[in-house]
Amino acid sequence: MLKKIPIGRLAIGMVVEKIDRSWTEHPFLANRKKITSEDQIRALREYGIHEVYIDTEEGPDLGEPTPPPGLIDLAAPLPGEIPLQEELRYAEATHREARSVVHDVMRDVRLGKNIESGKVGRVVGSMIDSIFRNADALSSLTRLKGCDEYTFVHSVNVAVLCLTLGRHLGYPRPALESLGIGALLHDTGKIRIPASILQKPGSLDDGEMAEMKRHPLLSVEVLENSGGIPDEAKQVALQHHERWNGCGYPHGLRGDEIGRFGQVAAVCDVYDAMTSDRCYKKAMPVHEGIRKIHEWGDRFFARGVVQSFIHCVGIYPVGTVAQLDTREIGIVTSVNREKILRPRLLLLFRDFQTRLQSPVPVDLEEKAPGGRGFARTILAPLDPAPLGIDPAEFFSDAVTA
């Protein structure tokens, strides 16, 4: 049963079914949320929420005991991370190595050779290490995209996104290793699809689409013929085009017929594809990609995976250029996983006419003088091109701000 209660009576363990705000106007991705910490309640108060509806059948009612502490809060910041700038140098080296490994894998598959699984496993291990040191460093490098090497870079970026989301979901290291290997190799079957189909600028005809839809099966065939590839990695290759409502391929799986790794890979694969430049398609801005993933969540993807993905990547992902209510313009450099509307940025412009001599780091959690409200708030994301901004240039070891 739904019950309307004041925010002051909200307690740990209660299940919030409804908040009278848009999902972009409060710190939780969805209006339905199990409360697992006092920080969540405090965050709701800070966003001006005065009343909520709780589900008394799914969680405690007023006056009922709450469950013991120790529940995992997926919105909480990840502990033990080192600063972004400190990790970027290592992340860049790992990203380069991963691209090289994928390039070598595709070459070997084209020549009919088996994949060197040991080399793939080692680079995935390096990627996991980097993500545990700082979850945003490798993610920031997914902004380094070019249509000329789309297949190689896309495979690496999907692996980065899958591993970042897998860590956020609490997967143990062996599971992350299988997930990362599968993501890095998920498109190997495309090497056996004619280039005329892969690079066709227009829509595919029925025959071409049927051929394209074979690539997950071809990928699994390649992985089966190569020793040392975990079975769960093969699931990523086979299922990354399956969709929650059954409209995907190659087998038209529906709902939980899709494995957990297939569910994760589906979201990450579509997001990176949408936000990448292709020789025949302009990239969608990253914030629009997030909105599309959210919009499609009930049809194409597992809703829980979508929620976790957006908490992990942020409503304003790393690399988003945004206008602030102070007229300043900045670029998002780090996601705040506790308050996804309040990331950290580098300020680049004082206003549309005045570029700063040097970027200035700011945290959107900073309070205004007197402690009433926030010093800065994002008004809207911006297209970086008219401002002469290349987001990729801000994520390298040359950045010292």
Secondary structure as UniProt FT lines:
FT   STRAND          2..6
FT   HELIX           7..9
FT   TURN            12..13
FT   STRAND          15..19
FT   HELIX           23..25
FT   STRAND          33..34
FT   HELIX           38..46
FT   TURN            47..48
FT   STRAND          51..55
FT   TURN            56..58
FT   TURN            62..63
FT   TURN            74..75
FT   TURN            79..80
FT   HELIX           84..110
FT   TURN            111..112
FT   HELIX           117..133
FT   TURN            135..136
FT   HELIX           137..140
FT   HELIX           141..143
FT   HELIX           147..149
FT   HELIX           150..168
FT   TURN            169..170
FT   HELIX           173..184
FT   TURN            185..187
FT   HELIX           188..192
FT   HELIX           195..198
FT   HELIX           206..212
FT   TURN            213..214
FT   HELIX           215..225
FT   TURN            227..228
FT   HELIX           231..239
FT   TURN            240..241
FT   TURN            244..245
FT   HELIX           255..257
FT   HELIX           260..274
FT   TURN            279..280
FT   HELIX           286..296
FT   TURN            297..300
FT   HELIX           303..313
FT   TURN            318..319
FT   STRAND          321..324
FT   TURN            325..326
FT   STRAND          329..334
FT   TURN            340..341
FT   STRAND          344..351
FT   TURN            352..353
FT   STRAND          354..363
FT   TURN            364..365
FT   TURN            369..370
FT   STRAND          378..382
FT   HELIX           385..387
FT   HELIX           391..394
FT   TURN            397..398
//
